[in-house]
Amino acid sequence: MTVAILSGIVGLFLVQTSQAADDRLRLAGYSVTGLVVSRVGTLGLGTTVVTAASVLVAVLAFTPESIAPFVAATLLAGHTFGIFGVAVGIVLGRLGGVYVMLFSPMVDVLMFQTPLATDAPDWTRSSRSSAFCSERTPAVSR
């Protein structure tokens, strides 16, 4: 969940702080494709850094059964919420966007995709975290 929150905030701030610079770069002759690729690359790098730090701290607390799927699922969650943060940053302002990015991963993961719930409602299968939640739950406590 930490990766989802932080990557969403990275995406939110990335789009909000780069809008004026992107407008100036387009006027200077840079292609839209080049600007989009640079922003996606920046978001990917930020998500990778957040994922690496989070996985490092998580491995200190528990040992996953298989580290590769755990890292891949965490990275997927980070990229998913990073893109969601970009969309929120386009629509909302900074304060409202931060609130949305703080609460939406919590609602998504803790309420709809919790491994403690035995009978999750069918409509939660279409939620953003349903793809990676099953990969993150198997773990052996230390």
C-alpha positions as CSV (number, residue, x, y, z in Angstrom):
1,M,0.0,0.0,0.0
2,T,2.9,2.3,0.6
3,V,4.0,2.0,-3.0
4,A,0.5,2.8,-4.2
5,I,0.2,5.9,-2.1
6,L,3.7,7.2,-2.9
7,S,3.6,6.4,-6.6
8,G,0.2,8.0,-6.9
9,I,1.6,11.2,-5.2
10,V,4.6,11.1,-7.5
11,G,2.3,10.9,-10.6
12,L,0.1,13.7,-9.2
13,F,3.0,16.1,-8.5
14,L,4.8,15.2,-11.8
15,V,1.8,16.2,-13.9
16,Q,1.1,19.3,-11.9
17,T,4.6,20.7,-11.8
18,S,5.4,19.9,-15.4
19,Q,2.4,21.4,-17.2
20,A,3.9,24.9,-17.6
21,A,7.3,23.5,-18.6
22,D,5.7,21.2,-21.2
23,D,3.8,24.1,-22.7
24,R,7.1,26.1,-23.1
25,L,8.9,23.1,-24.5
26,R,6.1,22.5,-27.1
27,L,6.4,26.2,-28.1
28,A,10.2,25.7,-28.4
29,G,9.6,22.9,-30.9
30,Y,9.8,19.7,-28.9
31,S,7.5,16.9,-30.1
32,V,4.5,15.9,-28.0
33,T,5.7,12.3,-28.2
34,G,9.1,13.2,-26.8
35,L,7.5,15.0,-23.9
36,V,5.1,12.2,-23.1
37,V,8.0,9.6,-23.2
38,S,10.1,11.7,-20.9
39,R,7.2,12.1,-18.4
40,V,6.4,8.4,-18.5
41,G,10.1,7.6,-18.0
42,T,10.2,10.0,-15.0
43,L,7.1,8.4,-13.5
44,G,8.6,4.9,-14.1
45,L,11.9,5.9,-12.5
46,G,10.1,7.4,-9.5
47,T,7.9,4.3,-9.1
48,T,10.9,2.0,-9.3
49,V,12.7,4.0,-6.6
50,V,9.6,3.9,-4.4
51,T,9.2,0.2,-5.0
52,A,12.8,-0.6,-4.2
53,A,12.7,1.3,-0.9
54,S,9.4,-0.3,0.0
55,V,10.4,-3.8,-0.8
56,L,13.7,-3.4,1.1
57,V,11.8,-2.3,4.2
58,A,9.1,-5.0,3.7
59,V,11.7,-7.8,3.5
60,L,13.0,-6.7,6.9
61,A,9.6,-7.4,8.4
62,F,8.6,-10.7,6.6
63,T,9.9,-13.1,4.0
64,P,7.7,-13.6,0.9
65,E,7.4,-17.2,-0.4
66,S,8.8,-16.0,-3.7
67,I,10.5,-12.7,-4.0
68,A,10.2,-12.2,-7.8
69,P,6.4,-12.2,-8.0
70,F,6.2,-10.1,-4.8
71,V,8.5,-7.4,-6.4
72,A,6.6,-7.6,-9.7
73,A,3.2,-7.3,-8.1
74,T,4.5,-4.3,-6.0
75,L,5.9,-2.7,-9.1
76,L,2.7,-3.2,-11.0
77,A,0.7,-1.7,-8.1
78,G,3.1,1.3,-8.1
79,H,2.8,1.9,-11.9
80,T,-1.0,1.5,-11.7
81,F,-1.4,4.0,-9.0
82,G,1.2,6.3,-10.5
83,I,-0.9,6.5,-13.7
84,F,-4.0,7.0,-11.6
85,G,-2.1,9.8,-9.8
86,V,-1.4,11.5,-13.2
87,A,-5.1,11.3,-14.1
88,V,-6.1,12.7,-10.7
89,G,-3.5,15.5,-11.1
90,I,-5.0,16.6,-14.4
91,V,-8.5,16.7,-13.0
92,L,-8.0,18.0,-9.4
93,G,-5.9,20.6,-7.7
94,R,-2.9,19.8,-5.5
95,L,-4.7,19.5,-2.1
96,G,-7.7,17.6,-3.4
97,G,-5.5,15.3,-5.4
98,V,-3.3,14.5,-2.4
99,Y,-6.4,13.6,-0.4
100,V,-7.6,11.3,-3.2
101,M,-4.2,9.7,-3.6
102,L,-4.0,9.1,0.2
103,F,-7.4,7.5,0.5
104,S,-8.0,5.7,-2.8
105,P,-5.2,3.1,-2.3
106,M,-6.4,2.5,1.3
107,V,-10.0,2.0,0.2
108,D,-9.0,-0.1,-2.7
109,V,-6.6,-2.5,-0.9
110,L,-7.8,-2.5,2.7
111,M,-11.6,-2.5,2.1
112,F,-12.0,-4.3,-1.2
113,Q,-9.0,-6.5,-1.6
114,T,-8.2,-7.6,2.0
115,P,-7.0,-11.1,2.4
116,L,-8.9,-11.3,5.7
117,A,-12.3,-11.1,3.9
118,T,-13.5,-14.5,2.9
119,D,-16.3,-13.4,0.7
120,A,-15.3,-10.4,-1.3
121,P,-18.2,-8.9,-3.4
122,D,-18.0,-9.8,-7.1
123,W,-17.8,-6.1,-8.1
124,T,-14.4,-5.7,-6.4
125,R,-12.8,-8.0,-8.9
126,S,-12.7,-5.0,-11.3
127,S,-10.8,-2.8,-8.8
128,R,-7.3,-1.6,-9.6
129,S,-5.6,-3.8,-7.0
130,S,-7.4,-7.1,-7.8
131,A,-4.7,-8.0,-10.3
132,F,-1.8,-7.9,-7.9
133,C,-3.4,-8.5,-4.5
134,S,-3.3,-12.3,-4.8
135,E,0.4,-12.1,-5.5
136,R,1.2,-10.0,-2.5
137,T,-0.6,-12.0,0.2
138,P,1.4,-15.3,0.5
139,A,4.1,-14.6,3.0
140,V,5.9,-16.3,5.9
141,S,6.3,-14.2,9.0
142,R,9.7,-14.0,10.6
